[in-house]
Amino acid sequence: TPSLDNATTTASGGSGDGWNLIGNPFPATLDWSTVTLTNVNNAIYIWNPSTEKYNYYVSGVAVPTGSYVGSTITNVPPMQSFWVQANASSPSISQLSSASNTTFKSSPTVYKTMPDNIIIKVSNTSDASDQDAFWLKNSTNTSMDFEGAEDAWKYKNPNSTNIFTTDSVGDGIAINSVDLSLNNYIPFTIEPANTASFRVELEEVVSSATAYQIYLLDLDNSDSYNLKSGPVNLSLDSGAVYDDRFALFVTTSSTVGMEDILKPELDWTANVVSDGIHVIVDCSSVEYEIMDLNGKVLSNGTFNYESVLPCPSTNGTFIVKVNTNKGAGVKKVAILK
């Protein structure tokens, strides 16, 4: 039986009075026309965040007007909250039951905001049981690091292949919320349980099928694969930990920047010294960037052949990128002070 707590202040000509937010408690569509009401207007309103308007069902009261009016709805989707308005004291709604008040609908529209999910699955082509996956959720103001309210740690299966992203100290994350408007380069780790051919494939749970471009990067071989065109087969070795070879390049706009990542790998070094990161590249006009694992650029500039780059002020693992006319390179360095 729904509880209408806002009962003492009731609607008496003012649209701002008597409102109660209640919910459909059933895993089925609530047929509002079957509900018995006492001192409650026979109308419901549901906020649709995608249009920023209220969708509504109205019977027996004036149709709403104004800039926040959306489209009409006939029923309440499963588990959906909605607004009703008391019009006198002691308002009540009859006891609801799934047998009397719900109807089946195969594809209800639920008005809630859900983040887009990008799922990367790896599976042994000769053993279907040897597989794993990790999730990326596109969530505003989240990072590659672990966030307790958003992410899930990776607990490895010792008997099968594992795939996961990592945080700034190298711990695995199976479900990682990332703001993909700020992070296009997503490195990940594969730990194969067997020496075999593995299929890497993409699944998207997204609001628009054309929202993202998603490429698998093989940094060792300077190759890229469009995962939206189909699965990719990789030959991987048992016992190996591929933690700096593969990454995703995910973008909602263009692939600008991916070309630099995939230039031929240079023969170069990057080592931490007392006053910075000592980099040696057999090239002039070397462009460099130092980034944290979230993709935030901490410093950048140019040098010729050799330089000690300014060191980040905090401990952790960082990414050093160089770009030259002979190719590009990416390395991870660990700084401990």
HUJO-V628640 format. One line per field, one symbol per residue. ss: DSSP state (A for helix, B for strand, O for the rest). A space follows every 50 residues. Layout:
# HUJO-V628640
ss: ???
This chain:
# HUJO-V628640
ss: OOOOOOOOOOOOOOOOOOBBBBBOOOOOBBOAAAOOBBOBOOBBBBBBOO OOBBBBBBOOOOOOOOOOBBBBOOOBOOOOBBBBBBOOOOOBBOOOOAAA ABBOOOOOOOOOOOOBBBBBBBBBOOBBBBBBBBBBBBOOOOOOOOOOOO OBBOOOOOOOOBBBBBOOOOOBBBBBBBOOOOOOBBBBBBBOOOOBBBBB BBBBBOOOOOOOBBBBBBOOOOBBBBAAAOOBBBBBOOOOOBBBBBBBBB BOOOOOOAAAAOOOBOOBBBBBBOOBBBBBBOOOOBBBBBBOOOOOBBBB BBBOOBBBBOOOOOOBBBBBBBBBOOBBBBBBBBBOO
